[in-house]
Amino acid sequence: MKLRYNERIYPTPHQQRDLARFFGCARVVYNDGLRERRAAWKNGEPYISDVTLQKMVITGAKKTLGRE
């Protein structure tokens, strides 16, 4: 027998702000990585590995003003 549970959370306004900030940052990093992989594919370069992509995107974001 398989069971399924539905859970719902009700974050406080402070937690809502923190969650929105976190998911916004995650979306920006994902989009940056997707942009890098598409550019590599378009230029005929080899596939960028996950580790290399993480180093490029995260290190690049840390060095960009306003994304610290």
C-alpha positions as CSV (number, residue, x, y, z in Angstrom):
1,M,0.0,0.0,0.0
2,K,1.4,3.4,-1.0
3,L,0.7,6.4,1.2
4,R,0.7,10.0,0.2
5,Y,0.8,13.0,2.5
6,N,0.1,16.6,1.7
7,E,1.8,19.2,3.8
8,R,1.3,22.9,3.9
9,I,3.4,25.5,5.6
10,Y,2.4,28.9,6.7
11,P,5.6,31.0,7.0
12,T,5.7,34.3,8.9
13,P,6.2,37.5,6.9
14,H,9.9,37.4,7.8
15,Q,10.2,33.8,6.6
16,Q,8.3,34.7,3.4
17,R,10.8,37.5,2.6
18,D,13.7,35.1,3.3
19,L,12.2,32.3,1.1
20,A,11.5,34.8,-1.7
21,R,15.1,36.0,-1.5
22,F,16.5,32.5,-1.5
23,F,14.4,31.3,-4.4
24,G,15.2,34.5,-6.4
25,C,18.9,33.9,-5.9
26,A,18.6,30.2,-6.9
27,R,16.7,31.3,-10.1
28,V,19.4,33.8,-11.0
29,V,22.2,31.2,-10.6
30,Y,20.2,28.6,-12.6
31,N,19.6,31.1,-15.4
32,D,23.3,32.0,-15.5
33,G,24.3,28.4,-15.7
34,L,21.8,27.8,-18.5
35,R,23.1,30.8,-20.4
36,E,26.7,29.5,-20.1
37,R,25.8,26.0,-21.4
38,R,23.7,27.4,-24.3
39,A,26.6,29.7,-25.3
40,A,29.0,26.8,-25.2
41,W,26.7,24.6,-27.3
42,K,26.2,27.4,-29.8
43,N,29.9,27.9,-30.2
44,G,30.5,24.2,-30.7
45,E,32.4,23.9,-27.5
46,P,32.3,20.7,-25.4
47,Y,29.6,20.2,-22.8
48,I,30.3,22.0,-19.5
49,S,30.4,19.7,-16.6
50,D,28.4,20.4,-13.5
51,V,31.5,21.1,-11.3
52,T,33.0,23.5,-13.9
53,L,29.7,25.2,-14.3
54,Q,29.3,25.7,-10.6
55,K,32.8,27.2,-10.3
56,M,32.1,29.6,-13.2
57,V,28.7,30.8,-12.1
58,I,29.1,31.0,-8.4
59,T,32.6,32.5,-8.5
60,G,31.4,34.9,-11.2
61,A,28.4,35.9,-9.1
62,K,30.6,36.6,-6.0
63,K,32.8,38.9,-8.1
64,T,29.9,40.8,-9.6
65,L,29.0,44.0,-7.8
66,G,25.5,43.7,-6.3
67,R,25.5,39.9,-6.1
68,E,27.7,39.4,-3.1
